[in-house]
Amino acid sequence: MTLPAPTYDLVLLIDPKAEDAARAKIVSDTRSAVEAGGELLRHDDWGERPLSYPIEKKTSAEYHLFQFHAGSPELLNGLDRTLRITDGVLRFRIIKLAPGVPDAPEMPAASAPAVEQTPDSSASIPAPEVQAEAPADAPAEAPDAPAAAAQAPEDEGGSESPDVPVAGPA
């Protein structure tokens, strides 16, 4: 009894600033390579989405998911080599799926981000919560640590207690 060919996920991030023809060629070349060396199960175009962190000073990418069966390691090696040297590919990842992994979710294509974020942009950081200020006649509260230090001053010898003998060098 032969085992079925393993299933792989290929997530491909393409530069959205590349020409439309170049992006279409990358996708069609990847698709044809997978179909030539294996069985294409699924191709999802997730559209342009923001990146978690900038890659080559780009803050968004066009995402594609390919799920396929690979009959031989030559397909994986060929995809790896081709995608590494192809201009316009920001990142890609080929992952072997374990048996029983659920299908990828249906994700609608996202529109391009309205505002391009810079690495130092604080747009994605939530605003701090504003606390109500104490009335002017209320006494100011001091942090607990300095108050505790003020209550128990240490002597110059350290935190040794005078009634506990200290062992000296023998």
DSSP file (Angstrom, degrees, kcal/mol; ACC not computed):
  #  RESIDUE AA STRUCTURE BP1 BP2  ACC     N-H-->O    O-->H-N    N-H-->O    O-->H-N    TCO  KAPPA ALPHA  PHI   PSI    X-CA   Y-CA   Z-CA
    1    1 A M              0   0    0      0, 0.0     2,-0.3     0, 0.0     0, 0.0   0.000 360.0 360.0 360.0 126.3    0.0    0.0    0.0
    2    2 A T        -     0   0    0      1,-0.0     3,-0.1     3,-0.0     0, 0.0  -0.715 360.0-122.5 -95.8 144.6    1.5    3.3   -1.0
    3    3 A L        -     0   0    0     -2,-0.3    -1,-0.0     1,-0.1     2,-0.0  -0.521  33.4-102.3 -79.3 148.5    1.0    6.5    1.0
    4    4 A P        -     0   0    0      0, 0.0    -1,-0.1     0, 0.0     3,-0.1  -0.345  47.7 -89.2 -67.2 154.4   -0.6    9.5   -0.6
    5    5 A A        -     0   0    0      1,-0.1    66,-0.1    -3,-0.1    67,-0.0  -0.364  52.8-100.6 -62.5 141.3    1.7   12.3   -1.7
    6    6 A P        -     0   0    0      0, 0.0    64,-1.6     0, 0.0     2,-0.4  -0.267  32.9-123.1 -64.8 151.6    2.3   14.8    1.1
    7    7 A T  E     -A   69   0A   0     90,-0.4    90,-2.8    62,-0.2     2,-0.3  -0.796  28.2-167.0 -97.8 138.4    0.3   18.1    1.0
    8    8 A Y  E     -AB  68  96A   0     60,-3.2    60,-2.2    -2,-0.4     2,-0.4  -0.925  14.5-146.0-125.4 148.5    2.2   21.4    1.0
    9    9 A D  E     -AB  67  95A   0     86,-2.8    86,-2.9    -2,-0.3     2,-0.5  -0.947  11.6-168.1-107.0 133.7    1.2   25.0    1.5
   10   10 A L  E     -AB  66  94A   0     56,-2.9    56,-2.6    -2,-0.4     2,-0.6  -0.975   1.9-168.0-120.7 114.3    3.1   27.7   -0.4
   11   11 A V  E     -AB  65  93A   0     82,-2.3    82,-1.9    -2,-0.5     2,-0.5  -0.915   9.5-166.9-102.8 125.1    2.4   31.2    0.8
   12   12 A L  E     -AB  64  92A   0     52,-2.9    52,-1.8    -2,-0.6     2,-0.6  -0.955  10.6-163.2-120.7 124.5    3.8   33.7   -1.6
   13   13 A L  E     -AB  63  91A   0     78,-3.1    77,-2.4    -2,-0.5    78,-1.3  -0.941  14.6-169.5-109.4 117.6    4.2   37.5   -0.9
   14   14 A I  E     -AB  62  89A   0     48,-2.6    48,-2.9    -2,-0.6    75,-0.2  -0.839  30.9-104.2-111.6 143.6    4.6   39.6   -4.0
   15   15 A D    >   -     0   0    0     73,-3.2     3,-1.3    -2,-0.4    46,-0.1  -0.498  24.5-154.0 -64.3 118.5    5.6   43.2   -4.2
   16   16 A P  T 3  S+     0   0    0      0, 0.0    -1,-0.2     0, 0.0    45,-0.1   0.685  91.6  62.8 -71.3 -15.4    2.4   45.2   -5.0
   17   17 A K  T 3  S+     0   0    0     71,-0.1     3,-0.1     2,-0.0    -2,-0.1   0.562  82.1 102.1 -84.6  -8.5    4.5   48.0   -6.6
   18   18 A A  S <  S-     0   0    0     -3,-1.3     5,-0.0    70,-0.1    -4,-0.0  -0.347  90.7 -83.5 -69.4 156.8    5.7   45.6   -9.3
   19   19 A E     >  -     0   0    0      1,-0.1     4,-2.4     4,-0.0     5,-0.2  -0.245  35.0-119.0 -60.9 150.0    4.1   45.8  -12.7
   20   20 A D  H  > S+     0   0    0      1,-0.2     4,-2.5     2,-0.2     5,-0.2   0.883 114.7  52.8 -58.4 -40.2    0.8   43.9  -13.1
   21   21 A A  H  > S+     0   0    0      1,-0.2     4,-2.1     2,-0.2    -1,-0.2   0.889 109.0  49.3 -64.6 -38.9    2.4   41.7  -15.9
   22   22 A A  H  > S+     0   0    0      2,-0.2     4,-2.1     1,-0.2    -2,-0.2   0.915 112.3  47.3 -67.5 -42.3    5.3   40.8  -13.7
   23   23 A R  H  X S+     0   0    0     -4,-2.4     4,-2.0     1,-0.2    -2,-0.2   0.915 112.6  49.2 -64.7 -41.9    3.0   39.8  -10.8
   24   24 A A  H  X S+     0   0    0     -4,-2.5     4,-2.7     1,-0.2    -1,-0.2   0.873 110.0  52.3 -64.2 -36.6    0.8   37.8  -13.1
   25   25 A K  H  X S+     0   0    0     -4,-2.1     4,-2.8     2,-0.2     5,-0.3   0.901 107.5  51.5 -66.9 -40.6    3.8   36.0  -14.5
   26   26 A I  H  X S+     0   0    0     -4,-2.1     4,-2.2     2,-0.2    -2,-0.2   0.937 113.8  44.1 -60.2 -46.3    5.1   35.1  -11.0
   27   27 A V  H  X S+     0   0    0     -4,-2.0     4,-2.6     2,-0.2    -2,-0.2   0.923 115.9  46.2 -66.2 -44.9    1.7   33.6  -10.1
   28   28 A S  H  X S+     0   0    0     -4,-2.7     4,-2.6     2,-0.2    -2,-0.2   0.886 112.9  49.9 -68.6 -37.2    1.3   31.8  -13.5
   29   29 A D  H  X S+     0   0    0     -4,-2.8     4,-2.2     2,-0.2    -1,-0.2   0.908 112.8  47.1 -65.7 -40.9    4.9   30.4  -13.4
   30   30 A T  H  X S+     0   0    0     -4,-2.2     4,-2.2    -5,-0.3    -2,-0.2   0.930 113.4  48.5 -64.9 -44.6    4.4   29.1   -9.9
   31   31 A R  H  X S+     0   0    0     -4,-2.6     4,-2.5     1,-0.2    -2,-0.2   0.922 112.7  47.1 -61.9 -45.1    1.0   27.6  -10.8
   32   32 A S  H  X S+     0   0    0     -4,-2.6     4,-2.0     1,-0.2    -1,-0.2   0.864 110.8  52.4 -67.9 -34.9    2.4   25.9  -13.9
   33   33 A A  H  X S+     0   0    0     -4,-2.2     4,-1.7     2,-0.2    -1,-0.2   0.913 111.5  46.6 -65.6 -41.0    5.5   24.5  -12.0
   34   34 A V  H  X S+     0   0    0     -4,-2.2     4,-1.4     1,-0.2    -2,-0.2   0.926 113.6  47.9 -66.4 -44.0    3.2   23.0   -9.3
   35   35 A E  H  < S+     0   0    0     -4,-2.5    -1,-0.2     1,-0.2    -2,-0.2   0.824 111.5  51.4 -66.9 -30.6    0.9   21.5  -11.9
   36   36 A A  H  < S+     0   0    0     -4,-2.0    -1,-0.2    -5,-0.2    -2,-0.2   0.853 122.2  29.1 -74.0 -34.3    3.8   20.1  -13.9
   37   37 A G  H  < S-     0   0    0     -4,-1.7    34,-1.2    -5,-0.1    35,-0.5   0.425 131.6  -8.7-108.4   1.3    5.4   18.4  -10.8
   38   38 A G  E  < S-C   70   0A   0     -4,-1.4     2,-0.5    32,-0.2    32,-0.2  -0.796  85.4 -65.1-165.2-154.8    2.5   17.6   -8.6
   39   39 A E  E     -C   69   0A   0     30,-2.1    30,-2.6    -2,-0.2     2,-0.5  -0.971  37.2-140.6-123.4 117.4   -1.2   18.1   -8.2
   40   40 A L  E     +C   68   0A   0     -2,-0.5    28,-0.3    28,-0.2     3,-0.1  -0.652  22.9 175.0 -77.2 121.2   -2.6   21.6   -7.5
   41   41 A L  E     -     0   0A   0     26,-2.7     2,-0.3    -2,-0.5    27,-0.2   0.791  62.7  -4.1 -93.8 -34.7   -5.3   21.4   -4.9
   42   42 A R  E     -C   67   0A   0     25,-2.0    25,-2.7     2,-0.0     2,-0.4  -0.983  46.4-166.4-162.5 142.3   -6.1   25.0   -4.3
   43   43 A H  E     -C   66   0A   0     -2,-0.3     2,-0.5    23,-0.2    23,-0.2  -0.952  15.7-174.1-134.4 116.4   -4.9   28.6   -5.3
   44   44 A D  E     -C   65   0A   0     21,-2.9    21,-2.7    -2,-0.4     2,-0.8  -0.945  15.3-153.8-113.1 127.2   -6.3   31.5   -3.2
   45   45 A D  E     -C   64   0A   0     -2,-0.5    19,-0.2    19,-0.2    64,-0.1  -0.883  13.4-179.1 -95.8 106.9   -5.6   35.1   -4.1
   46   46 A W  E     -     0   0A   0     17,-1.7    64,-1.8    -2,-0.8    18,-0.2   0.483  32.0-141.3 -88.0  -2.8   -5.8   36.9   -0.8
   47   47 A G  E     -Cd  63 110A   0     16,-0.8    16,-2.7    62,-0.3     2,-0.4  -0.184  44.7 -24.2  77.2-169.2   -5.1   40.3   -2.3
   48   48 A E  E     +C   62   0A   0     62,-0.8    14,-0.2    14,-0.3    -3,-0.0  -0.662  67.9 169.2 -84.3 130.5   -3.0   43.1   -1.0
   49   49 A R  E     -C   61   0A   0     12,-2.7    12,-2.3    -2,-0.4     2,-0.1  -0.958  38.0 -96.7-137.9 153.6   -2.7   43.1    2.8
   50   50 A P  E     -C   60   0A   0      0, 0.0    10,-0.3     0, 0.0     2,-0.2  -0.421  39.2-123.5 -70.0 147.7   -0.5   45.0    5.2
   51   51 A L  E     -     0   0A   0      8,-3.1     4,-0.0     1,-0.1     8,-0.0  -0.566  11.4-127.0 -86.5 154.2    2.7   43.3    6.5
   52   52 A S  E    S+     0   0A   0      1,-0.2    -1,-0.1    -2,-0.2     7,-0.0   0.839  96.7   5.3 -68.3 -33.0    3.4   42.8   10.1
   53   53 A Y  E    S-     0   0A   0      5,-0.1    -1,-0.2    -3,-0.0     5,-0.1  -0.978  96.8 -85.8-146.9 153.4    6.8   44.5    9.7
   54   54 A P  E     -     0   0A   0      0, 0.0     2,-0.5     0, 0.0     5,-0.2  -0.330  34.5-161.7 -65.0 141.3    8.4   46.2    6.7
   55   55 A I  E >  S-C   58   0A   0      3,-2.1     3,-1.5     1,-0.1     5,-0.1  -0.990  79.4 -14.8-123.1 119.7   10.2   44.1    4.2
   56   56 A E  T 3  S-     0   0    0     -2,-0.5    -1,-0.1     1,-0.3     3,-0.1   0.884 128.9 -57.3  52.2  41.5   12.6   46.0    2.0
   57   57 A K  T 3  S+     0   0    0      1,-0.2     2,-0.4     2,-0.0    -1,-0.3   0.669 111.1 125.8  64.2  21.4   10.9   49.2    3.1
   58   58 A K  E <   - C   0  55A   0     -3,-1.5    -3,-2.1     1,-0.1    -1,-0.2  -0.898  43.1-168.3-109.4 139.7    7.5   47.9    1.9
   59   59 A T  E     +     0   0A   0     -2,-0.4    -8,-3.1    -5,-0.2     2,-0.3   0.459  68.9  38.2-108.1  -2.8    4.6   47.8    4.2
   60   60 A S  E     - C   0  50A   0    -10,-0.3     2,-0.3    -5,-0.1    -5,-0.1  -0.958  59.6-172.8-142.6 162.7    2.1   45.7    2.2
   61   61 A A  E     - C   0  49A   0    -12,-2.3   -12,-2.7    -2,-0.3     2,-0.6  -0.978  32.1-108.8-150.3 158.9    2.3   42.7   -0.1
   62   62 A E  E     -AC  14  48A   0    -48,-2.9   -48,-2.6    -2,-0.3     2,-0.3  -0.852  41.0-148.2 -91.7 120.6    0.0   40.7   -2.4
   63   63 A Y  E     +AC  13  47A   0    -16,-2.7   -17,-1.7    -2,-0.6   -16,-0.8  -0.718  19.4 177.6 -97.8 138.5   -0.6   37.4   -0.8
   64   64 A H  E     -AC  12  45A   0    -52,-1.8   -52,-2.9    -2,-0.3     2,-0.5  -0.998  12.0-158.5-136.5 139.0   -1.2   34.0   -2.6
   65   65 A L  E     -AC  11  44A   0    -21,-2.7   -21,-2.9    -2,-0.3     2,-0.5  -0.980   8.3-174.6-118.1 124.9   -1.8   30.6   -1.1
   66   66 A F  E     -AC  10  43A   0    -56,-2.6   -56,-2.9    -2,-0.5     2,-0.5  -0.979   3.4-169.0-115.2 128.9   -1.1   27.5   -3.1
   67   67 A Q  E     +AC   9  42A   0    -25,-2.7   -26,-2.7    -2,-0.5   -25,-2.0  -0.978  24.4 151.3-114.6 132.5   -1.9   24.0   -1.7
   68   68 A F  E     -AC   8  40A   0    -60,-2.2   -60,-3.2    -2,-0.5     2,-0.5  -0.982  46.3-114.9-154.9 161.1   -0.6   21.1   -3.6
   69   69 A H  E     -AC   7  39A   0    -30,-2.6   -30,-2.1    -2,-0.3     2,-0.6  -0.889  29.9-150.6 -97.1 132.2    0.6   17.5   -3.5
   70   70 A A  E     - C   0  38A   0    -64,-1.6   -32,-0.2    -2,-0.5   -36,-0.0  -0.922  11.1-169.4-106.7 121.6    4.3   17.1   -4.4
   71   71 A G  S    S+     0   0    0    -34,-1.2    -1,-0.1    -2,-0.6   -33,-0.1   0.767  73.1  15.6 -78.3 -26.0    5.2   13.9   -6.0
   72   72 A S  S >> S-     0   0    0    -35,-0.5     3,-0.9     1,-0.1     4,-0.8  -0.969  72.4-116.7-146.7 158.6    9.0   14.4   -5.7
   73   73 A P  H 3> S+     0   0    0      0, 0.0     4,-2.6     0, 0.0     5,-0.2   0.694 105.9  75.7 -69.7 -16.7   11.4   16.6   -3.9
   74   74 A E  H 3> S+     0   0    0      1,-0.2     4,-2.6     2,-0.2     5,-0.2   0.866  91.4  54.8 -62.6 -34.9   12.6   18.1   -7.2
   75   75 A L  H <> S+     0   0    0     -3,-0.9     4,-2.5   -38,-0.2    -1,-0.2   0.937 110.3  45.0 -62.5 -46.2    9.4   20.2   -7.4
   76   76 A L  H  X S+     0   0    0     -4,-0.8     4,-2.5     2,-0.2    -2,-0.2   0.911 114.5  48.1 -65.2 -42.9   10.1   21.7   -3.9
   77   77 A N  H  X S+     0   0    0     -4,-2.6     4,-2.4     2,-0.2    -1,-0.2   0.905 112.5  49.3 -64.3 -41.0   13.7   22.3   -4.8
   78   78 A G  H  X S+     0   0    0     -4,-2.6     4,-2.6    -5,-0.2     5,-0.2   0.913 112.6  46.9 -65.0 -43.4   12.8   23.9   -8.1
   79   79 A L  H  X S+     0   0    0     -4,-2.5     4,-2.7     2,-0.2     5,-0.3   0.925 112.1  51.3 -63.0 -43.8   10.2   26.2   -6.5
   80   80 A D  H  X S+     0   0    0     -4,-2.5     4,-1.6    -5,-0.2    -2,-0.2   0.935 114.0  42.6 -59.2 -48.3   12.6   27.2   -3.8
   81   81 A R  H  X S+     0   0    0     -4,-2.4     4,-1.4     2,-0.2    -1,-0.2   0.932 116.1  47.7 -65.6 -46.4   15.3   28.1   -6.2
   82   82 A T  H  X S+     0   0    0     -4,-2.6     4,-0.9     1,-0.2     3,-0.2   0.914 113.3  46.5 -63.6 -44.5   13.0   29.9   -8.7
   83   83 A L  H  < S+     0   0    0     -4,-2.7    -1,-0.2     1,-0.2    -2,-0.2   0.796 107.5  58.5 -71.6 -27.2   11.2   32.0   -6.0
   84   84 A R  H  < S+     0   0    0     -4,-1.6    -1,-0.2    -5,-0.3    -2,-0.2   0.869 114.5  35.5 -67.1 -35.8   14.5   33.0   -4.3
   85   85 A I  H  < S+     0   0    0     -4,-1.4     2,-0.4    -3,-0.2    -1,-0.2   0.484  91.2 108.9 -99.5  -2.9   15.9   34.6   -7.5
   86   86 A T    ><  -     0   0    0     -4,-0.9     3,-1.3    -5,-0.1     2,-0.2  -0.618  68.1-129.5 -80.3 125.1   12.6   36.0   -8.9
   87   87 A D  T 3  S+     0   0    0     -2,-0.4     3,-0.1     1,-0.2    -2,-0.1  -0.485  92.7  36.5 -68.0 141.3   12.4   39.8   -8.7
   88   88 A G  T 3  S+     0   0    0      1,-0.3   -73,-3.2    -2,-0.2     2,-0.7   0.214  84.4 114.0  99.7 -14.3    9.1   40.9   -7.1
   89   89 A V  E <   +B   14   0A   0     -3,-1.3    -1,-0.3   -75,-0.2   -75,-0.2  -0.821  38.3 179.6 -91.2 115.1    8.9   38.1   -4.6
   90   90 A L  E     -     0   0A   0    -77,-2.4     2,-0.3    -2,-0.7    -1,-0.2   0.929  65.9 -18.1 -79.3 -48.1    9.2   39.6   -1.1
   91   91 A R  E     -B   13   0A   0    -78,-1.3   -78,-3.1   -36,-0.0    -1,-0.3  -0.980  57.9-176.7-152.6 157.7    8.9   36.4    0.8
   92   92 A F  E     -B   12   0A   0     -2,-0.3     2,-0.4   -80,-0.2   -80,-0.2  -0.975   5.3-164.7-152.4 155.9    7.6   32.8    0.4
   93   93 A R  E     -B   11   0A   0    -82,-1.9   -82,-2.3    -2,-0.3     2,-0.5  -0.971   6.3-159.3-146.4 128.6    7.3   29.8    2.6
   94   94 A I  E     -B   10   0A   0     -2,-0.4     2,-0.4   -84,-0.2   -84,-0.2  -0.945  18.6-176.7-108.2 123.0    6.7   26.2    1.7
   95   95 A I  E     -B    9   0A   0    -86,-2.9   -86,-2.8    -2,-0.5     2,-0.6  -0.974  24.0-135.3-126.1 131.4    5.3   24.1    4.6
   96   96 A K  E     -B    8   0A   0     -2,-0.4     2,-0.3   -88,-0.2   -88,-0.2  -0.753  28.7-135.5 -83.0 123.4    4.5   20.4    4.7
   97   97 A L        -     0   0    0    -90,-2.8   -90,-0.4    -2,-0.6     3,-0.1  -0.601  11.6-126.3 -83.3 138.0    1.1   19.9    6.3
   98   98 A A    >   -     0   0    0     -2,-0.3     3,-1.6     1,-0.1    -1,-0.1  -0.497  40.8 -88.4 -75.0 149.8    0.6   17.2    8.8
   99   99 A P  T 3  S+     0   0    0      0, 0.0    -1,-0.1     0, 0.0     0, 0.0  -0.344 113.9  27.8 -58.9 139.0   -2.2   14.7    8.2
  100  100 A G  T 3  S+     0   0    0      1,-0.3    -2,-0.0    -3,-0.1    -3,-0.0   0.450  79.5 145.6  89.6   0.9   -5.5   15.9    9.6
  101  101 A V    <   -     0   0    0     -3,-1.6    -1,-0.3     1,-0.1     3,-0.1  -0.548  53.0-114.3 -70.5 133.2   -4.7   19.6    9.4
  102  102 A P        -     0   0    0      0, 0.0    -1,-0.1     0, 0.0     0, 0.0  -0.224  37.8 -88.0 -66.3 159.8   -7.9   21.5    8.6
  103  103 A D        -     0   0    0      1,-0.1     3,-0.1     3,-0.0     0, 0.0  -0.221  50.6 -92.4 -63.3 155.9   -8.3   23.3    5.3
  104  104 A A        -     0   0    0      1,-0.1    -1,-0.1    -3,-0.1   -37,-0.0  -0.396  50.5-101.1 -66.1 147.2   -7.2   26.9    5.0
  105  105 A P        -     0   0    0      0, 0.0     2,-0.7     0, 0.0    -1,-0.1  -0.328  32.0-107.0 -70.0 153.0   -9.9   29.4    5.7
  106  106 A E        -     0   0    0     -3,-0.1   -60,-0.0    -2,-0.0   -62,-0.0  -0.723  43.8-172.7 -77.6 114.6  -11.7   31.2    2.9
  107  107 A M        -     0   0    0     -2,-0.7     3,-0.1    -3,-0.0     2,-0.1  -0.946  17.9-134.7-116.0 121.8  -10.3   34.7    3.0
  108  108 A P        -     0   0    0      0, 0.0     2,-0.2     0, 0.0   -62,-0.1  -0.402  38.0 -93.4 -68.9 150.7  -11.7   37.4    0.9
  109  109 A A        -     0   0    0    -64,-0.1   -62,-0.3    -2,-0.1     2,-0.2  -0.449  43.5-136.2 -65.0 132.6   -9.2   39.6   -0.9
  110  110 A A  B     -d   47   0A   0    -64,-1.8   -62,-0.8    -2,-0.2     2,-0.1  -0.614  14.5-117.7 -90.7 150.7   -8.4   42.7    1.2
  111  111 A S        -     0   0    0     -2,-0.2     3,-0.1     1,-0.1    -1,-0.1  -0.412  43.3 -82.6 -80.4 164.8   -8.2   46.1   -0.3
  112  112 A A        -     0   0    0      1,-0.1    -1,-0.1    -2,-0.1   -63,-0.1  -0.318  56.8 -91.3 -64.7 148.5   -4.9   48.1   -0.1
  113  113 A P        -     0   0    0      0, 0.0    -1,-0.1     0, 0.0     3,-0.1  -0.376  28.9-139.6 -63.0 139.6   -4.3   49.9    3.1
  114  114 A A  S    S+     0   0    0      1,-0.2     2,-0.5    -3,-0.1    -2,-0.1   0.886  89.1  35.2 -69.4 -39.3   -5.7   53.5    3.0
  115  115 A V  S    S-     0   0    0     -3,-0.0     2,-0.5     0, 0.0    -1,-0.2  -0.969  83.1-132.2-120.1 127.5   -2.7   55.0    4.8
  116  116 A E        -     0   0    0     -2,-0.5     2,-0.3    -3,-0.1   -56,-0.0  -0.657  26.6-143.0 -78.4 126.5    0.8   53.7    4.3
  117  117 A Q        -     0   0    0     -2,-0.5    -1,-0.0   -58,-0.1   -58,-0.0  -0.667   4.7-145.1 -93.1 144.6    2.4   53.2    7.7
  118  118 A T    >   -     0   0    0     -2,-0.3     3,-2.1     1,-0.1   -60,-0.0  -0.663  32.1-104.8 -99.2 162.2    6.1   53.9    8.4
  119  119 A P  T 3  S+     0   0    0      0, 0.0    -1,-0.1     0, 0.0    -2,-0.0   0.818 122.9  45.9 -58.3 -29.9    8.1   51.8   10.9
  120  120 A D  T 3  S+     0   0    0      2,-0.0     2,-0.1     0, 0.0    -3,-0.0   0.347  86.1 122.7 -94.7   8.4    8.0   54.6   13.5
  121  121 A S    <   -     0   0    0     -3,-2.1     3,-0.3     1,-0.1    -4,-0.1  -0.440  49.8-158.7 -70.1 140.5    4.2   55.2   13.0
  122  122 A S    >   +     0   0    0      1,-0.2     3,-1.0    -2,-0.1    -1,-0.1   0.176  63.5 107.9-103.2  16.7    2.1   54.8   16.1
  123  123 A A  T 3  S+     0   0    0      1,-0.3    -1,-0.2     3,-0.0     4,-0.1   0.827  81.6  46.3 -64.5 -30.5   -1.1   54.2   14.1
  124  124 A S  T 3  S+     0   0    0     -3,-0.3    -1,-0.3     2,-0.1    -2,-0.1   0.526  94.6  89.3 -90.1  -4.4   -1.2   50.6   15.1
  125  125 A I  S <  S-     0   0    0     -3,-1.0    -3,-0.0     1,-0.0     0, 0.0  -0.814  83.4-121.2 -93.9 125.5   -0.4   51.2   18.7
  126  126 A P        -     0   0    0      0, 0.0    -2,-0.1     0, 0.0     3,-0.1  -0.320  31.7-102.6 -65.3 148.2   -3.5   51.7   20.8
  127  127 A A        -     0   0    0      1,-0.1     3,-0.1    -4,-0.1     2,-0.0  -0.423  42.0-104.5 -68.6 142.5   -3.8   55.0   22.6
  128  128 A P        -     0   0    0      0, 0.0     2,-0.2     0, 0.0    -1,-0.1  -0.353  38.8-102.3 -68.0 150.1   -3.0   54.9   26.4
  129  129 A E        -     0   0    0     -3,-0.1     2,-0.5     1,-0.1     0, 0.0  -0.526  32.6-132.4 -73.0 136.9   -6.0   55.0   28.7
  130  130 A V        -     0   0    0     -2,-0.2     2,-0.3    -3,-0.1    -1,-0.1  -0.799  18.3-150.2 -93.6 126.7   -6.4   58.4   30.3
  131  131 A Q        -     0   0    0     -2,-0.5     2,-0.2     1,-0.1     0, 0.0  -0.701  25.5-102.3 -95.3 148.5   -7.0   58.2   34.0
  132  132 A A        -     0   0    0     -2,-0.3     2,-0.2     1,-0.1    -1,-0.1  -0.464  40.2-119.2 -68.1 137.8   -9.0   60.8   35.9
  133  133 A E        -     0   0    0     -2,-0.2    -1,-0.1     1,-0.1     3,-0.1  -0.493  26.1-110.5 -79.4 148.9   -6.8   63.3   37.7
  134  134 A A        -     0   0    0     -2,-0.2    -1,-0.1     1,-0.1     6,-0.0  -0.454  42.5 -92.9 -73.7 149.5   -7.1   63.7   41.4
  135  135 A P    >   -     0   0    0      0, 0.0     3,-1.4     0, 0.0    -1,-0.1  -0.231  35.3-113.2 -59.3 155.1   -8.6   66.9   42.8
  136  136 A A  T 3  S+     0   0    0      1,-0.3    -2,-0.1    -3,-0.1     0, 0.0   0.814 115.7  52.3 -62.9 -32.1   -6.1   69.6   43.6
  137  137 A D  T 3  S+     0   0    0      2,-0.1    -1,-0.3     0, 0.0    -3,-0.0   0.538  88.0 101.4 -83.6  -5.3   -6.8   69.4   47.4
  138  138 A A  S <  S-     0   0    0     -3,-1.4     2,-0.1     1,-0.1    -4,-0.0  -0.551  82.7-107.8 -78.1 142.9   -6.3   65.6   47.5
  139  139 A P        -     0   0    0      0, 0.0     2,-0.2     0, 0.0    -1,-0.1  -0.432  34.8-111.8 -69.6 143.7   -2.9   64.5   48.8
  140  140 A A        -     0   0    0     -2,-0.1     2,-0.4     1,-0.0     0, 0.0  -0.547  28.2-132.0 -75.3 138.2   -0.5   63.1   46.2
  141  141 A E        -     0   0    0     -2,-0.2     3,-0.1     0, 0.0    -1,-0.0  -0.764  15.2-146.2 -93.2 136.3    0.2   59.4   46.5
  142  142 A A        -     0   0    0     -2,-0.4     0, 0.0     1,-0.1     0, 0.0  -0.692  30.7 -93.4 -95.4 151.9    3.8   58.2   46.4
  143  143 A P     >  -     0   0    0      0, 0.0     4,-1.3     0, 0.0    -1,-0.1  -0.278  34.4-119.8 -60.3 152.6    4.8   54.9   44.9
  144  144 A D  H  > S+     0   0    0      1,-0.2     4,-2.4     2,-0.2     5,-0.2   0.864 104.3  60.4 -64.9 -39.2    5.0   52.0   47.3
  145  145 A A  H  > S+     0   0    0      1,-0.2     4,-2.0     2,-0.2    -1,-0.2   0.926 106.5  43.4 -62.6 -48.9    8.6   51.2   46.8
  146  146 A P  H  > S+     0   0    0      0, 0.0     4,-2.2     0, 0.0    -1,-0.2   0.884 113.5  53.2 -65.5 -34.1   10.1   54.5   47.9
  147  147 A A  H  X S+     0   0    0     -4,-1.3     4,-1.7     1,-0.2    -2,-0.2   0.918 109.6  47.8 -64.6 -41.9    7.7   54.7   50.9
  148  148 A A  H  X S+     0   0    0     -4,-2.4     4,-1.5     1,-0.2    -1,-0.2   0.874 111.6  50.6 -66.3 -36.9    8.8   51.2   52.0
  149  149 A A  H  < S+     0   0    0     -4,-2.0    -1,-0.2     1,-0.2    -2,-0.2   0.867 109.3  51.1 -68.8 -35.8   12.5   52.2   51.6
  150  150 A A  H  < S+     0   0    0     -4,-2.2    -1,-0.2     1,-0.2    -2,-0.2   0.838 108.9  51.7 -71.1 -31.6   11.9   55.4   53.7
  151  151 A Q  H  < S+     0   0    0     -4,-1.7    -1,-0.2     1,-0.3    -2,-0.2   0.826 116.0  38.7 -75.0 -31.8   10.3   53.4   56.5
  152  152 A A  S  < S-     0   0    0     -4,-1.5    -1,-0.3    -5,-0.1     2,-0.1  -0.702  78.0-170.3-121.5  79.1   13.1   50.9   56.9
  153  153 A P        -     0   0    0      0, 0.0     2,-0.3     0, 0.0    -3,-0.1  -0.416  18.7-130.1 -69.7 145.5   16.4   52.6   56.4
  154  154 A E        -     0   0    0     -5,-0.1     5,-0.1    -2,-0.1     2,-0.1  -0.716  15.7-124.7 -94.8 145.2   19.4   50.4   56.2
  155  155 A D  B >   -E  158   0B   0      3,-0.7     3,-1.8    -2,-0.3     5,-0.1  -0.399  32.4-102.0 -81.2 168.4   22.5   50.9   58.3
  156  156 A E  T 3  S+     0   0    0      1,-0.3     3,-0.1    -2,-0.1    -1,-0.1   0.711 117.1  65.2 -66.3 -20.1   25.9   51.2   56.6
  157  157 A G  T 3  S-     0   0    0      1,-0.3     2,-0.3     3,-0.1    -1,-0.3   0.518 112.4-110.0 -81.0  -4.5   26.8   47.7   57.4
  158  158 A G  B <   -E  155   0B   0     -3,-1.8    -3,-0.7     1,-0.1    -1,-0.3  -0.794  57.8 -39.3 110.2-155.7   24.1   46.3   55.2
  159  159 A S  S    S+     0   0    0     -2,-0.3     2,-0.2    -5,-0.1    -1,-0.1   0.062  88.5 134.9 -99.9  24.8   21.0   44.5   56.2
  160  160 A E        -     0   0    0     -3,-0.1    -5,-0.2    -5,-0.1    -3,-0.1  -0.478  53.5-129.7 -75.0 144.4   22.6   42.5   58.9
  161  161 A S    >   -     0   0    0     -2,-0.2     3,-1.3     1,-0.1    -2,-0.1  -0.760  11.8-133.2 -91.6 138.9   20.7   42.3   62.2
  162  162 A P  T 3  S+     0   0    0      0, 0.0    -1,-0.1     0, 0.0    -2,-0.0   0.778 103.6  54.0 -66.7 -24.5   22.8   43.1   65.3
  163  163 A D  T 3  S+     0   0    0      2,-0.1    -3,-0.0    -3,-0.0    -2,-0.0   0.501  92.8  81.9 -88.8  -1.6   21.6   40.1   67.3
  164  164 A V  S <  S-     0   0    0     -3,-1.3     2,-0.1     0, 0.0    -3,-0.0  -0.902  81.8-129.1-102.8 121.9   22.6   37.6   64.6
  165  165 A P        -     0   0    0      0, 0.0     2,-0.5     0, 0.0    -2,-0.1  -0.427  17.1-139.7 -69.8 143.6   26.3   36.6   64.6
  166  166 A V        -     0   0    0     -2,-0.1     2,-0.4    -6,-0.0    -6,-0.0  -0.892  12.7-129.0-105.4 129.6   28.1   36.9   61.3
  167  167 A A        -     0   0    0     -2,-0.5     3,-0.1     1,-0.0     0, 0.0  -0.637  27.7-159.7 -79.7 129.8   30.6   34.2   60.4
  168  168 A G        -     0   0    0     -2,-0.4     2,-0.1     1,-0.2    -1,-0.0  -0.318  39.4 -57.6 -96.8-177.0   33.9   35.7   59.4
  169  169 A P              0   0    0      0, 0.0    -1,-0.2     0, 0.0     0, 0.0  -0.391 360.0 360.0 -63.7 139.6   36.7   34.1   57.3
  170  170 A A              0   0    0     -3,-0.1    -2,-0.0    -2,-0.1    -3,-0.0   0.431 360.0 360.0 -94.7 360.0   37.9   30.9   58.9
